Amino acid sequence: MKAQTSCKDCIFAVKREEEQVGCELYRSEKLGIYDTEDGDYLLERFCNTYRPEEWLSELSLDEYKKRHQVALKEVVPRIGFLVLLDTSKDTPEKLVAMDNLRKTISDIKNQTLHQARYIIVATDKTEYNEEIQNLSYHHTLCQSYDCKNLPGIDYPSRIYRVRTQTQTVLTELVHNVY
């Protein structure tokens, strides 16, 4: 049995004379209309933006005015990144790994579709700890707490370095998957 969603009592259902004619969030177009039931759409898939009337009572006045954006923000996937720091190409004269890490973190921060909640940097060399720590502060990232609500702090909000044993396990997992 496939998951389906009835739009009955959804605050985003657009009705004309007791018949649903659309969705304020255009979810019926995206998810497909399977059928109608008592004048309401029955969608072919699960709709994660279905909101009953009670949901509105939990919103502030400002959130109510932006209820479409609030609902869509609630369903945005929370993502993080695992960066395996490849130190094999480093020489005493040129630390390629840290240059690549700087570029990777910059690319992650400049994403426009979804912002990263955290970055995990896995490395097998402890001599990179201080530089990774400094890099996190340079990019205004936090180490020990979530800083997404602090003014002047950009996403990603967390950066971590994992231990050597974890690096080995992660490297094996990545190689086995690919």
Backbone as JSON Lines, residues from 0, in Angstrom:
{"i":0,"aa":"M","n":[0.84,-1.19,0.0],"ca":[0.0,0.0,0.0],"c":[0.88,1.25,0.0]}
{"i":1,"aa":"K","n":[0.62,2.15,-0.9],"ca":[1.38,3.39,-1.01],"c":[0.84,4.41,-0.01]}
{"i":2,"aa":"A","n":[1.73,5.24,0.47],"ca":[1.31,6.33,1.37],"c":[0.52,7.35,0.58]}
{"i":3,"aa":"Q","n":[-0.58,7.79,1.14],"ca":[-1.41,8.81,0.52],"c":[-1.75,9.86,1.58]}
{"i":4,"aa":"T","n":[-2.12,11.03,1.13],"ca":[-2.49,12.1,2.04],"c":[-3.8,12.73,1.58]}
{"i":5,"aa":"S","n":[-4.73,12.89,2.5],"ca":[-5.95,13.62,2.21],"c":[-5.71,15.07,2.6]}
{"i":6,"aa":"C","n":[-6.15,15.97,1.77],"ca":[-5.99,17.4,2.05],"c":[-7.13,17.94,2.94]}
{"i":7,"aa":"K","n":[-8.01,17.06,3.38],"ca":[-9.14,17.48,4.22],"c":[-8.61,18.19,5.47]}
{"i":8,"aa":"D","n":[-9.16,19.38,5.72],"ca":[-8.81,20.21,6.87],"c":[-7.39,20.78,6.83]}
{"i":9,"aa":"C","n":[-6.7,20.69,5.71],"ca":[-5.37,21.31,5.61],"c":[-5.57,22.81,5.36]}
{"i":10,"aa":"I","n":[-4.82,23.63,6.08],"ca":[-4.97,25.08,5.96],"c":[-4.49,25.62,4.61]}
{"i":11,"aa":"F","n":[-3.72,24.83,3.88],"ca":[-3.2,25.29,2.59],"c":[-4.07,24.87,1.41]}
{"i":12,"aa":"A","n":[-5.13,24.11,1.66],"ca":[-6.04,23.69,0.59],"c":[-6.82,24.91,0.09]}
{"i":13,"aa":"V","n":[-6.85,25.09,-1.22],"ca":[-7.59,26.18,-1.84],"c":[-8.93,25.61,-2.3]}
{"i":14,"aa":"K","n":[-10.02,26.2,-1.79],"ca":[-11.36,25.66,-2.1],"c":[-12.21,26.71,-2.79]}
{"i":15,"aa":"R","n":[-13.09,26.21,-3.64],"ca":[-14.1,27.04,-4.28],"c":[-15.4,26.25,-4.19]}
{"i":16,"aa":"E","n":[-16.35,26.8,-3.43],"ca":[-17.66,26.16,-3.25],"c":[-17.52,24.72,-2.77]}
{"i":17,"aa":"E","n":[-16.8,24.52,-1.67],"ca":[-16.63,23.22,-1.02],"c":[-15.81,22.2,-1.83]}
{"i":18,"aa":"E","n":[-15.29,22.6,-2.98],"ca":[-14.46,21.71,-3.79],"c":[-13.03,22.25,-3.79]}
{"i":19,"aa":"Q","n":[-12.07,21.38,-3.55],"ca":[-10.67,21.81,-3.59],"c":[-10.26,22.03,-5.03]}
{"i":20,"aa":"V","n":[-9.61,23.16,-5.26],"ca":[-9.17,23.5,-6.61],"c":[-7.65,23.69,-6.68]}
{"i":21,"aa":"G","n":[-6.97,23.57,-5.54],"ca":[-5.52,23.74,-5.56],"c":[-4.92,23.7,-4.17]}
{"i":22,"aa":"C","n":[-3.66,24.05,-4.12],"ca":[-2.89,24.07,-2.87],"c":[-2.05,25.34,-2.88]}
{"i":23,"aa":"E","n":[-2.07,26.08,-1.78],"ca":[-1.28,27.31,-1.71],"c":[0.21,27.04,-1.83]}
{"i":24,"aa":"L","n":[0.64,25.83,-1.49],"ca":[2.06,25.48,-1.59],"c":[2.37,24.67,-2.85]}
{"i":25,"aa":"Y","n":[1.38,24.48,-3.72],"ca":[1.52,23.74,-4.97],"c":[1.96,22.29,-4.77]}
{"i":26,"aa":"R","n":[1.63,21.72,-3.61],"ca":[2.01,20.34,-3.32],"c":[1.19,19.35,-4.16]}
{"i":27,"aa":"S","n":[-0.06,19.7,-4.48],"ca":[-0.87,18.78,-5.29],"c":[-0.25,18.59,-6.67]}
{"i":28,"aa":"E","n":[0.34,19.64,-7.22],"ca":[1.02,19.52,-8.51],"c":[2.29,18.68,-8.38]}
{"i":29,"aa":"K","n":[2.98,18.85,-7.29],"ca":[4.24,18.14,-7.09],"c":[4.02,16.67,-6.76]}
{"i":30,"aa":"L","n":[3.05,16.38,-5.89],"ca":[2.85,15.01,-5.41],"c":[1.86,14.21,-6.25]}
{"i":31,"aa":"G","n":[1.05,14.89,-7.03],"ca":[0.07,14.2,-7.88],"c":[-1.24,13.92,-7.16]}
{"i":32,"aa":"I","n":[-2.33,14.16,-7.85],"ca":[-3.66,13.93,-7.28],"c":[-4.1,12.53,-7.67]}
{"i":33,"aa":"Y","n":[-4.35,11.71,-6.68],"ca":[-4.8,10.34,-6.9],"c":[-6.3,10.29,-7.15]}
{"i":34,"aa":"D","n":[-7.03,11.06,-6.35],"ca":[-8.49,11.03,-6.42],"c":[-9.0,12.22,-5.61]}
{"i":35,"aa":"T","n":[-10.32,12.36,-5.54],"ca":[-10.91,13.33,-4.63],"c":[-11.82,12.56,-3.68]}
{"i":36,"aa":"E","n":[-11.95,13.11,-2.47],"ca":[-12.75,12.46,-1.44],"c":[-13.53,13.55,-0.71]}
{"i":37,"aa":"D","n":[-14.82,13.57,-0.86],"ca":[-15.68,14.6,-0.27],"c":[-15.22,16.0,-0.65]}
{"i":38,"aa":"G","n":[-14.77,16.17,-1.88],"ca":[-14.36,17.48,-2.38],"c":[-12.91,17.83,-2.11]}
{"i":39,"aa":"D","n":[-12.21,16.98,-1.36],"ca":[-10.8,17.23,-1.05],"c":[-9.9,16.31,-1.87]}
{"i":40,"aa":"Y","n":[-8.71,16.82,-2.21],"ca":[-7.76,16.0,-2.94],"c":[-7.28,14.84,-2.08]}
{"i":41,"aa":"L","n":[-6.98,13.74,-2.72],"ca":[-6.28,12.62,-2.13],"c":[-4.99,12.52,-2.93]}
{"i":42,"aa":"L","n":[-3.88,12.83,-2.28],"ca":[-2.59,12.89,-2.98],"c":[-1.98,11.5,-3.08]}
{"i":43,"aa":"E","n":[-1.2,11.29,-4.14],"ca":[-0.59,9.99,-4.4],"c":[0.5,9.62,-3.41]}
{"i":44,"aa":"R","n":[1.05,10.61,-2.72],"ca":[2.16,10.35,-1.78],"c":[1.91,11.1,-0.48]}
{"i":45,"aa":"F","n":[2.79,10.87,0.47],"ca":[2.72,11.55,1.76],"c":[3.07,13.03,1.58]}
{"i":46,"aa":"C","n":[2.27,13.91,2.14],"ca":[2.53,15.35,2.07],"c":[3.06,15.8,3.42]}
{"i":47,"aa":"N","n":[4.32,16.2,3.46],"ca":[4.93,16.62,4.72],"c":[4.62,18.07,5.08]}
{"i":48,"aa":"T","n":[3.84,18.76,4.26],"ca":[3.45,20.14,4.59],"c":[1.98,20.24,4.99]}
{"i":49,"aa":"Y","n":[1.3,19.12,5.13],"ca":[-0.08,19.14,5.63],"c":[-0.08,19.77,7.01]}
{"i":50,"aa":"R","n":[-0.92,20.78,7.2],"ca":[-1.02,21.44,8.5],"c":[-2.5,21.63,8.85]}
{"i":51,"aa":"P","n":[-2.93,21.14,10.02],"ca":[-4.31,21.35,10.45],"c":[-4.48,22.75,11.04]}
{"i":52,"aa":"E","n":[-5.69,23.16,11.27],"ca":[-6.01,24.48,11.82],"c":[-5.28,24.74,13.15]}
{"i":53,"aa":"E","n":[-5.13,23.72,13.97],"ca":[-4.47,23.88,15.28],"c":[-3.04,24.39,15.15]}
{"i":54,"aa":"W","n":[-2.39,24.05,14.06],"ca":[-1.0,24.48,13.84],"c":[-0.9,25.99,13.83]}
{"i":55,"aa":"L","n":[-1.9,26.66,13.28],"ca":[-1.9,28.12,13.21],"c":[-1.88,28.76,14.59]}
{"i":56,"aa":"S","n":[-2.54,28.13,15.56],"ca":[-2.61,28.71,16.9],"c":[-1.26,28.7,17.62]}
{"i":57,"aa":"E","n":[-0.33,27.9,17.13],"ca":[1.0,27.83,17.73],"c":[1.96,28.88,17.16]}
{"i":58,"aa":"L","n":[1.54,29.58,16.12],"ca":[2.41,30.55,15.45],"c":[2.26,31.93,16.06]}
{"i":59,"aa":"S","n":[3.35,32.67,16.06],"ca":[3.29,34.08,16.44],"c":[2.63,34.85,15.3]}
{"i":60,"aa":"L","n":[2.32,36.11,15.53],"ca":[1.7,36.92,14.47],"c":[2.62,37.03,13.26]}
{"i":61,"aa":"D","n":[3.91,37.25,13.52],"ca":[4.88,37.35,12.42],"c":[4.97,36.03,11.66]}
{"i":62,"aa":"E","n":[4.98,34.9,12.38],"ca":[5.03,33.6,11.72],"c":[3.74,33.33,10.93]}
{"i":63,"aa":"Y","n":[2.62,33.78,11.48],"ca":[1.34,33.6,10.79],"c":[1.36,34.3,9.43]}
{"i":64,"aa":"K","n":[1.92,35.5,9.41],"ca":[2.0,36.24,8.15],"c":[2.88,35.52,7.13]}
{"i":65,"aa":"K","n":[3.85,34.75,7.63],"ca":[4.78,34.02,6.76],"c":[4.55,32.51,6.86]}
{"i":66,"aa":"R","n":[3.31,32.08,7.08],"ca":[3.03,30.67,7.36],"c":[3.49,29.74,6.25]}
{"i":67,"aa":"H","n":[3.48,30.2,5.02],"ca":[3.95,29.36,3.91],"c":[5.44,29.06,4.08]}
{"i":68,"aa":"Q","n":[6.22,30.1,4.36],"ca":[7.66,29.93,4.55],"c":[7.96,29.11,5.8]}
{"i":69,"aa":"V","n":[7.17,29.31,6.86],"ca":[7.38,28.56,8.11],"c":[7.18,27.08,7.86]}
{"i":70,"aa":"A","n":[6.1,26.72,7.18],"ca":[5.82,25.3,6.89],"c":[6.92,24.69,6.02]}
{"i":71,"aa":"L","n":[7.34,25.43,4.99],"ca":[8.38,24.9,4.11],"c":[9.72,24.78,4.83]}
{"i":72,"aa":"K","n":[10.0,25.72,5.73],"ca":[11.25,25.65,6.49],"c":[11.26,24.44,7.42]}
{"i":73,"aa":"E","n":[10.1,24.09,7.95],"ca":[10.01,22.94,8.85],"c":[10.35,21.62,8.17]}
{"i":74,"aa":"V","n":[10.18,21.56,6.86],"ca":[10.42,20.3,6.16],"c":[11.74,20.26,5.39]}
{"i":75,"aa":"V","n":[12.54,21.31,5.49],"ca":[13.84,21.33,4.84],"c":[14.74,20.3,5.52]}
{"i":76,"aa":"P","n":[15.38,19.44,4.73],"ca":[16.25,18.44,5.36],"c":[17.44,19.08,6.06]}
{"i":77,"aa":"R","n":[17.78,18.54,7.2],"ca":[18.97,18.99,7.93],"c":[20.13,18.13,7.49]}
{"i":78,"aa":"I","n":[21.15,18.78,6.97],"ca":[22.27,18.02,6.42],"c":[23.57,18.42,7.09]}
{"i":79,"aa":"G","n":[24.51,17.52,7.04],"ca":[25.85,17.76,7.53],"c":[26.83,17.13,6.55]}
{"i":80,"aa":"F","n":[28.08,17.41,6.75],"ca":[29.1,16.9,5.85],"c":[30.2,16.19,6.62]}
{"i":81,"aa":"L","n":[30.67,15.11,6.05],"ca":[31.82,14.39,6.55],"c":[32.93,14.58,5.53]}
{"i":82,"aa":"V","n":[34.0,15.21,5.95],"ca":[35.13,15.47,5.06],"c":[36.29,14.59,5.51]}
{"i":83,"aa":"L","n":[36.73,13.71,4.64],"ca":[37.9,12.89,4.91],"c":[39.12,13.67,4.43]}
{"i":84,"aa":"L","n":[39.95,14.1,5.36],"ca":[41.12,14.91,5.03],"c":[42.21,14.0,4.49]}
{"i":85,"aa":"D","n":[42.51,14.15,3.21],"ca":[43.52,13.32,2.56],"c":[44.87,14.01,2.71]}
{"i":86,"aa":"T","n":[45.71,13.46,3.59],"ca":[47.02,14.06,3.85],"c":[48.13,13.35,3.08]}
{"i":87,"aa":"S","n":[47.78,12.42,2.24],"ca":[48.8,11.61,1.54],"c":[49.62,12.42,0.55]}
{"i":88,"aa":"K","n":[49.11,13.53,0.06],"ca":[49.82,14.33,-0.95],"c":[50.61,15.49,-0.32]}
{"i":89,"aa":"D","n":[50.56,15.59,1.0],"ca":[51.26,16.67,1.69],"c":[52.77,16.43,1.71]}
{"i":90,"aa":"T","n":[53.52,17.53,1.6],"ca":[54.97,17.5,1.77],"c":[55.3,18.57,2.8]}
{"i":91,"aa":"P","n":[56.5,18.54,3.38],"ca":[56.86,19.59,4.33],"c":[56.76,21.0,3.74]}
{"i":92,"aa":"E","n":[56.96,21.12,2.44],"ca":[56.91,22.43,1.79],"c":[55.48,22.86,1.46]}
{"i":93,"aa":"K","n":[54.6,21.92,1.2],"ca":[53.25,22.25,0.73],"c":[52.22,21.37,1.42]}
{"i":94,"aa":"L","n":[51.35,22.01,2.2],"ca":[50.28,21.29,2.87],"c":[49.02,21.36,2.0]}
{"i":95,"aa":"V","n":[48.92,20.45,1.08],"ca":[47.82,20.4,0.12],"c":[46.5,20.13,0.84]}
{"i":96,"aa":"A","n":[46.52,19.28,1.86],"ca":[45.29,18.87,2.55],"c":[44.56,20.07,3.14]}
{"i":97,"aa":"M","n":[45.27,20.96,3.78],"ca":[44.61,22.11,4.41],"c":[44.09,23.1,3.36]}
{"i":98,"aa":"D","n":[44.8,23.25,2.26],"ca":[44.29,24.1,1.17],"c":[42.99,23.52,0.63]}
{"i":99,"aa":"N","n":[42.99,22.2,0.44],"ca":[41.77,21.54,-0.05],"c":[40.64,21.64,0.96]}
{"i":100,"aa":"L","n":[40.95,21.52,2.25],"ca":[39.93,21.64,3.29],"c":[39.34,23.05,3.3]}
{"i":101,"aa":"R","n":[40.18,24.06,3.19],"ca":[39.68,25.44,3.14],"c":[38.7,25.63,1.97]}
{"i":102,"aa":"K","n":[39.06,25.11,0.82],"ca":[38.2,25.22,-0.35],"c":[36.89,24.45,-0.14]}
{"i":103,"aa":"T","n":[36.99,23.26,0.42],"ca":[35.79,22.45,0.65],"c":[34.83,23.14,1.62]}
{"i":104,"aa":"I","n":[35.36,23.68,2.72],"ca":[34.51,24.37,3.69],"c":[33.9,25.62,3.07]}
{"i":105,"aa":"S","n":[34.66,26.32,2.29],"ca":[34.14,27.5,1.6],"c":[33.0,27.1,0.64]}
{"i":106,"aa":"D","n":[33.2,26.03,-0.11],"ca":[32.15,25.55,-1.02],"c":[30.9,25.16,-0.26]}
{"i":107,"aa":"I","n":[31.08,24.5,0.87],"ca":[29.93,24.08,1.69],"c":[29.18,25.31,2.19]}
{"i":108,"aa":"K","n":[29.9,26.3,2.66],"ca":[29.26,27.52,3.17],"c":[28.54,28.29,2.09]}
{"i":109,"aa":"N","n":[28.99,28.19,0.85],"ca":[28.39,28.96,-0.24],"c":[27.23,28.25,-0.94]}
{"i":110,"aa":"Q","n":[26.82,27.11,-0.41],"ca":[25.67,26.42,-0.99],"c":[24.44,27.29,-0.84]}
{"i":111,"aa":"T","n":[23.55,27.21,-1.81],"ca":[22.33,28.01,-1.72],"c":[21.09,27.17,-1.47]}
{"i":112,"aa":"L","n":[21.13,25.88,-1.78],"ca":[19.94,25.06,-1.64],"c":[19.67,24.69,-0.17]}
{"i":113,"aa":"H","n":[20.63,24.1,0.49],"ca":[20.49,23.72,1.89],"c":[21.77,24.09,2.63]}
{"i":114,"aa":"Q","n":[21.61,24.68,3.79],"ca":[22.78,25.04,4.58],"c":[23.16,23.86,5.47]}
{"i":115,"aa":"A","n":[24.45,23.66,5.63],"ca":[24.95,22.57,6.46],"c":[24.78,22.91,7.93]}
{"i":116,"aa":"R","n":[24.39,21.93,8.72],"ca":[24.27,22.11,10.16],"c":[25.62,21.86,10.85]}
{"i":117,"aa":"Y","n":[26.45,21.02,10.26],"ca":[27.75,20.72,10.85],"c":[28.68,20.17,9.78]}
{"i":118,"aa":"I","n":[29.96,20.19,10.09],"ca":[30.98,19.56,9.26],"c":[31.83,18.71,10.18]}
{"i":119,"aa":"I","n":[32.07,17.48,9.79],"ca":[32.99,16.61,10.53],"c":[34.22,16.45,9.66]}
{"i":120,"aa":"V","n":[35.39,16.76,10.23],"ca":[36.64,16.58,9.51],"c":[37.33,15.38,10.13]}
{"i":121,"aa":"A","n":[37.54,14.35,9.34],"ca":[38.21,13.14,9.81],"c":[39.63,13.13,9.26]}
{"i":122,"aa":"T","n":[40.58,13.03,10.17],"ca":[41.98,12.99,9.76],"c":[42.74,12.01,10.64]}
{"i":123,"aa":"D","n":[43.77,11.43,10.07],"ca":[44.58,10.46,10.82],"c":[45.81,11.12,11.45]}
{"i":124,"aa":"K","n":[45.97,12.41,11.29],"ca":[47.17,13.08,11.8],"c":[46.78,14.16,12.82]}
{"i":125,"aa":"T","n":[47.28,14.02,14.02],"ca":[46.95,14.97,15.08],"c":[47.6,16.33,14.87]}
{"i":126,"aa":"E","n":[48.65,16.39,14.06],"ca":[49.31,17.68,13.84],"c":[48.42,18.67,13.09]}
{"i":127,"aa":"Y","n":[47.3,18.21,12.55],"ca":[46.37,19.1,11.87],"c":[45.31,19.68,12.81]}
{"i":128,"aa":"N","n":[45.24,19.2,14.04],"ca":[44.2,19.63,14.98],"c":[44.14,21.14,15.14]}
{"i":129,"aa":"E","n":[45.28,21.74,15.42],"ca":[45.31,23.19,15.68],"c":[44.88,23.98,14.44]}
{"i":130,"aa":"E","n":[45.36,23.56,13.29],"ca":[45.01,24.27,12.07],"c":[43.52,24.11,11.73]}
{"i":131,"aa":"I","n":[42.97,22.92,11.99],"ca":[41.53,22.72,11.78],"c":[40.74,23.59,12.74]}
{"i":132,"aa":"Q","n":[41.21,23.65,13.99],"ca":[40.56,24.51,14.99],"c":[40.6,25.97,14.54]}
{"i":133,"aa":"N","n":[41.75,26.44,14.11],"ca":[41.89,27.82,13.64],"c":[41.01,28.07,12.42]}
{"i":134,"aa":"L","n":[40.94,27.1,11.54],"ca":[40.1,27.22,10.35],"c":[38.64,27.36,10.74]}
{"i":135,"aa":"S","n":[38.22,26.63,11.75],"ca":[36.82,26.72,12.18],"c":[36.51,28.12,12.71]}
{"i":136,"aa":"Y","n":[37.44,28.72,13.44],"ca":[37.21,30.08,13.93],"c":[37.29,31.09,12.8]}
{"i":137,"aa":"H","n":[38.17,30.87,11.85],"ca":[38.28,31.77,10.7],"c":[36.96,31.83,9.93]}
{"i":138,"aa":"H","n":[36.29,30.7,9.85],"ca":[35.01,30.65,9.15],"c":[33.84,30.88,10.08]}
{"i":139,"aa":"T","n":[34.11,31.41,11.26],"ca":[33.1,31.7,12.29],"c":[32.21,30.49,12.56]}
{"i":140,"aa":"L","n":[32.85,29.36,12.74],"ca":[32.13,28.14,13.09],"c":[32.32,27.9,14.58]}
{"i":141,"aa":"C","n":[31.38,27.23,15.2],"ca":[31.44,26.96,16.63],"c":[31.92,25.55,16.89]}
{"i":142,"aa":"Q","n":[32.59,25.35,18.02],"ca":[33.1,24.04,18.39],"c":[32.17,23.31,19.35]}
{"i":143,"aa":"S","n":[31.69,23.98,20.37],"ca":[31.05,23.24,21.46],"c":[29.56,23.49,21.62]}
{"i":144,"aa":"Y","n":[28.97,24.38,20.84],"ca":[27.54,24.63,20.95],"c":[26.97,25.06,19.62]}
{"i":145,"aa":"D","n":[25.68,24.96,19.51],"ca":[24.99,25.34,18.27],"c":[24.87,26.86,18.24]}
{"i":146,"aa":"C","n":[25.41,27.49,17.22],"ca":[25.43,28.95,17.19],"c":[24.57,29.52,16.08]}
{"i":147,"aa":"K","n":[23.59,28.76,15.6],"ca":[22.8,29.24,14.46],"c":[21.99,30.48,14.75]}
{"i":148,"aa":"N","n":[21.68,30.75,16.02],"ca":[20.86,31.91,16.34],"c":[21.67,33.13,16.8]}
{"i":149,"aa":"L","n":[22.99,33.01,16.82],"ca":[23.8,34.13,17.26],"c":[24.07,35.09,16.1]}
{"i":150,"aa":"P","n":[23.94,36.39,16.34],"ca":[24.17,37.34,15.24],"c":[25.62,37.3,14.77]}
{"i":151,"aa":"G","n":[25.82,37.4,13.48],"ca":[27.16,37.43,12.93],"c":[27.78,36.06,12.72]}
{"i":152,"aa":"I","n":[27.1,35.0,13.09],"ca":[27.64,33.66,12.93],"c":[26.99,33.02,11.71]}
{"i":153,"aa":"D","n":[27.81,32.54,10.81],"ca":[27.32,31.91,9.59],"c":[27.25,30.39,9.77]}
{"i":154,"aa":"Y","n":[26.4,29.76,8.96],"ca":[26.4,28.31,8.89],"c":[27.67,27.89,8.18]}
{"i":155,"aa":"P","n":[28.12,26.68,8.31],"ca":[27.66,25.64,9.21],"c":[27.93,26.01,10.66]}
{"i":156,"aa":"S","n":[27.11,25.53,11.55],"ca":[27.21,25.95,12.93],"c":[28.13,25.09,13.77]}
{"i":157,"aa":"R","n":[28.57,23.96,13.26],"ca":[29.45,23.1,14.04],"c":[30.52,22.51,13.14]}
{"i":158,"aa":"I","n":[31.71,22.37,13.69],"ca":[32.78,21.66,12.99],"c":[33.49,20.8,14.02]}
{"i":159,"aa":"Y","n":[33.78,19.59,13.65],"ca":[34.4,18.65,14.56],"c":[35.57,17.97,13.86]}
{"i":160,"aa":"R","n":[36.52,17.51,14.66],"ca":[37.59,16.65,14.16],"c":[37.44,15.33,14.88]}
{"i":161,"aa":"V","n":[37.52,14.24,14.15],"ca":[37.37,12.94,14.78],"c":[38.71,12.24,14.9]}
{"i":162,"aa":"R","n":[38.78,11.27,15.76],"ca":[40.02,10.58,16.08],"c":[40.5,9.65,14.97]}
{"i":163,"aa":"T","n":[41.74,9.21,15.1],"ca":[42.38,8.35,14.11],"c":[41.61,7.07,13.86]}
{"i":164,"aa":"Q","n":[41.13,6.41,14.92],"ca":[40.41,5.15,14.74],"c":[39.14,5.39,13.92]}
{"i":165,"aa":"T","n":[38.46,6.48,14.17],"ca":[37.25,6.81,13.42],"c":[37.59,7.06,11.96]}
{"i":166,"aa":"Q","n":[38.71,7.73,11.72],"ca":[39.16,7.98,10.35],"c":[39.35,6.67,9.61]}
{"i":167,"aa":"T","n":[39.97,5.7,10.23],"ca":[40.22,4.42,9.59],"c":[38.91,3.73,9.25]}
{"i":168,"aa":"V","n":[37.97,3.7,10.19],"ca":[36.67,3.06,9.96],"c":[35.92,3.78,8.83]}
{"i":169,"aa":"L","n":[35.9,5.12,8.87],"ca":[35.2,5.88,7.85],"c":[35.81,5.68,6.47]}
{"i":170,"aa":"T","n":[37.13,5.65,6.4],"ca":[37.8,5.43,5.12],"c":[37.43,4.06,4.56]}
{"i":171,"aa":"E","n":[37.42,3.04,5.42],"ca":[37.03,1.7,4.95],"c":[35.59,1.69,4.47]}
{"i":172,"aa":"L","n":[34.7,2.36,5.2],"ca":[33.3,2.42,4.78],"c":[33.14,3.09,3.43]}
{"i":173,"aa":"V","n":[33.82,4.21,3.24],"ca":[33.74,4.93,1.97],"c":[34.26,4.08,0.82]}
{"i":174,"aa":"H","n":[35.41,3.42,1.04],"ca":[35.97,2.58,-0.02],"c":[35.07,1.38,-0.34]}
{"i":175,"aa":"N","n":[34.4,0.83,0.67],"ca":[33.5,-0.29,0.44],"c":[32.25,0.13,-0.31]}
{"i":176,"aa":"V","n":[31.77,1.36,-0.06],"ca":[30.56,1.85,-0.71],"c":[30.85,2.2,-2.17]}
{"i":177,"aa":"Y","n":[31.99,2.8,-2.42],"ca":[32.32,3.24,-3.78],"c":[33.25,2.25,-4.42]}
